[in-house]
Amino acid sequence: MQKTLVILKPDCMANKHAGSVIDRFEKAGFEIVGAKMIRLSSEVLRSHYAHVADKPFYPEIEAFMSSRPVIVVALQGDDVVAKIRELLGPTDSRKAAKGTIRGDFGTEMMKNVVHASDSDENARIELARFFKSDEIFA
Ligand SMILES: Nc1ncnc2c1ncn2[C@@H]1O[C@H](COP(=O)(O)OP(=O)(O)OP(=O)(O)O)[C@@H](O)[C@H]1O
């Protein structure tokens, strides 16, 4: 079955939305197969956000994402990659519809509550970045 990698970002943790967000994933039928709380290092963030590392806003993302510990979650289910992205809504929380996670809990472009892998291939890469194989219970 397909898996994806989700990060409950520092704004999600600071605003105490972790439980509500995980509840939405579970209510949508997805299963948690791995989870832990970690502080993201510069090194990990540089590889995770390599596709935006040359953008002028990158230093702000790095400071934000390392500002407090996050929860990384491995989720499993049918079509989980696309379905979780649908539950999140668009990257900019201000453009996200009510009823989506970013529309309900997000505040802006950077503080958008949750990261989720955007393809099956990236899900594999990102799961391997954050979890050892014996930390996934699938
Ligand atoms: N113009 C911007 N200003 C500030 N932060 C931005 C901007 N564009 C993107 N970001 C931040 O960088 C992250 C990665 O951007 P990307 O384009 O990959 O969006 P995404 O795939 O929806 O987000 P994520 O990878 O976190 O799920 C976004 O989630 C957001 O936090």
The ligand as an ORCA input file, in Angstrom:
! r2SCAN-3c Opt
* xyz 0 1
  N       7.120     32.748     -1.491
  C       7.319     32.092     -0.347
  N       7.582     32.780      0.797
  C       7.805     32.136      1.958
  N       7.762     30.797      2.100
  C       7.479     30.083      1.005
  C       7.242     30.666     -0.274
  N       6.997     29.670     -1.168
  C       7.071     28.528     -0.487
  N       7.351     28.754      0.824
  C       7.534     27.762      1.885
  O       8.344     26.706      1.348
  C       7.655     25.487      1.433
  C       8.022     24.640      0.230
  O       7.477     25.223     -0.918
  P       6.818     24.295     -2.046
  O       6.697     25.131     -3.248
  O       7.542     23.002     -2.109
  O       5.321     24.093     -1.462
  P       4.547     22.820     -0.941
  O       5.004     21.595     -1.677
  O       3.089     23.098     -0.942
  O       4.997     22.816      0.545
  P       5.596     21.654      1.393
  O       6.806     21.169      0.600
  O       5.973     22.274      2.713
  O       4.480     20.667      1.489
  C       6.174     25.844      1.551
  O       5.408     24.904      2.244
  C       6.232     27.132      2.337
  O       6.315     26.851      3.732
*
